[in-house]
């Protein structure tokens, strides 16, 4: 009986430990500004050239989606002054009770885009980071001037070396598109993979990080000389794998 009791106690302990270790999930459908309480939000009508808000104009689910739009050129960028268009809330996971998400993570979100990039320019669809400061060290999911989703700042900041890159699967405008990013920050074995509507479009090594995915932003992030365009986001899910 004593052995049975010991075995049952051990099983209970293992089950309890396993339950505590269930993967964490962060999700938002951009239904209320309170979803981002405590997180940094770019001010509306930022620098008189772009803004963002919750919108009913293009919705994938529920009542609202997040909308960011450009209505003017943003001059004045220099080597030491970044005036890129920015209009978004951030998801600062490291400020949550459980801290940042353990990597690897799966990041799923939906994008509706009506924005044309100029030659040799880019648009950013997601910024994914490992730091806990205002000086981010991110991996970016960008859209090239040729219309292909690609990873940037890989394997290290400022680089764009990929292990795979599509040149046939274009990103369609004016319709909802699903993007999935599998991300693993690690100085030796890190990687990122992006799927567009379940098809692999870009992959790369990510050679930095210390085991956590800490903060992100979706929404409007574009070069300063663009004068118009709109992006909607909906149904963000971040899951520890």
N, C-alpha and C positions, 0 to 999 in steps of 0.2 A: 504493500500500500504506500509505503514511504517513497519507493522508487516511482510509482505511478504519479504520486503527488508532485514529485520533483520534475518529472517529465512534463506534466500538465502546466506547471508553473513556468518551465522553460519555453514551452510552446506559446503560452500567453505573452511572455516577455518578447519573443521574437515577432509575434503578430502585432503587438503594440508598437514595437520599434519600426516594423515595416509600414504600419499605418502612418506614423509620424513622418516617415520619409517619402510620402507620396509627392509626386512632382507638383510644383506650384504653377498656378496659371494666373496671368493678369489679362483682363479683357476690358474693352470699352467699345461701345457702339456710338460714341459721341452724342449721347442723348442729353447730357447736362454738363454745364461748366464745372459743377461740383466734382465730376470725375477727376478733375485735375487740381483739386485743392492741395495746396502745399507745393505744387510743381511750378516751374517757371513757365509763363505764357507771354509770348511776344505781344506787345501792346497793339491794339487795333489802330488802323490808319498810320502804321509805322512809317515815319519819315515822309509822309504825304505821298506815298507811291504804291502802297499795297495794304491789304487788310485781310481779316479772317473772322469767321463767325460760324455758329451752327446754322444749318440751312435745310429747308425742305425742297429745294429746287431739284436736286438729284439725290435719291435715297436708294440704298440697297436693302436696308431692313429698318424696322421700327419707324420712328418719326423724323429723325434728323440724321444728317451727315455733316462732317466738318468741311467747310469751304474756305479756300484761300484764293485771293485774286490780286492781279497787278493792274494798276490803272495809270502808271506813269514811270518814266525813266528815273533811275536812281544814280545820278552822277557822283563823281568824287572819289571813287575807289582808287587806291594806290597800293604799292607793295606792302605798306604798313597799315592800311586802312581798308577793311573789308566792308563794302556796301552792298553785298548781295541782297536780293529780295528775300525777306524772311517773314512768314506769317503762319504761326502754328503754336499749339501747346506742346510742352514736352512731357514725356513719361519718365519721371525720375524715380526709377524703381528702388534705388538705394535709400530713398527717404521713407519707404514703406516699413512696416513693423518687422518684416522678415529680411529686409535688406535687398540687395540685388539678386537677380536670378542666377542660379548655378548653370554653368555652361556644360554641354552644348544646349542651345535653345532653338525652338522652332517659332518663327515669327510669321504670322499670317495676317495680311491686310488687303483691302480692296481699294482700287484707285479708279477714278473717272477723270480724265485729263483732256483739256482743250488748250494746248499750249505748244507753239512751234519754236524749237530752238534754232538759233542762227548757226551759220557754218562755224565749225570748230568750237561750238558752245555745248552746254550740257544743261540738264535739269536734274534735280535730286528728288527721288521718290521716298527715300528713307535714310536717316542718319542713325547709326547703331554704335553705341559707345561702351567703354569699359572703365571710364574714369569717374570720379566723384567731384570734379571741379568744373569751373567755367571754361577751362582750357581742355576742350575735348580732344580725344585721340581716336577718331571713329573709323569705321568701315562705312562707305556710302553705297547705296543702290541708286545708280544714276541712269538717265536716259540720254543716249548720245545724239548728236545732230543727225546721224543716219537712221535713228529710230529704233535702236536696240538697247535693251536693258543690260547694264554691265556693272560689275563691282569696281569700286575705286578705293584708293588708299590700301592697296593690297600688293604684296604681303605686309608691307610697312607703310607708314604715313608718307604721302606724297608719291607713292608708286602705283602703277597700274599693270601689274604682271598677273595674268590669269592662266589657269590650267585648262580652262575651256571657255569659249565665247561664241555665241551664236552669231551668224551673219545672214540668217534666213528668217528668224521668227521676229517680225516687227511688233512693236507695241501699238495697239490700235487706239485711236482717239475717239472720244465721245461715246464711250461705253464702259461698263464696269469690268475691270480686269483684276483677277486674283493673283497676288504675289506671295510666295512662300520663301522665307530665307532660313536656312539652317546655318547657325553661326557658332563657332567654337574659338574663343580667344585662348591662345596658348603660344608661348614663345618658341616651342619646338614642333608641335603637332597641330596647331590651329588651322582652321579652314572656314570657308563660307561657300554656300551653294544657293543659287537663286532659281526658282521655278516660276514661270509665268503660265497661269492656267494649267498647272501640273506638268509643264514641259521645261526641262533644264535649259537655261539660257546663259548662265555665267557661273563659273566656279574659280576659286583661288585659294592659295595658302594665306593664313593670317598669323604672322609670326610675332605676336605680342599678346600680353594679357596675363592675368593671375587668377583665373578661375571664376570670374563673375561677369555678367552682362548687367550694366548698371543704369543706363539711361538711353533714351531714343527720342527722335521726333519724326513725324510724318508731316505732310502738308506742303506748303509753298516754300521752296528754297531754290532760287534761280539767279542767274547772272544779272548784274545791275542795269545793263542797257536794254533789257527786255521791257516793252511798254504795255503789254497786255497778255492776258492768259488767266486760266482758272483751273484749279485742281480740287477735287472732292475726295475725301477719305471716309471709309466706313469699316466697321467690324474688325477691329484689331484684337488679335489673340497672341499672347506670348506664353509659351509652354516650355517648362524645363523637360528635357528629354531624359 
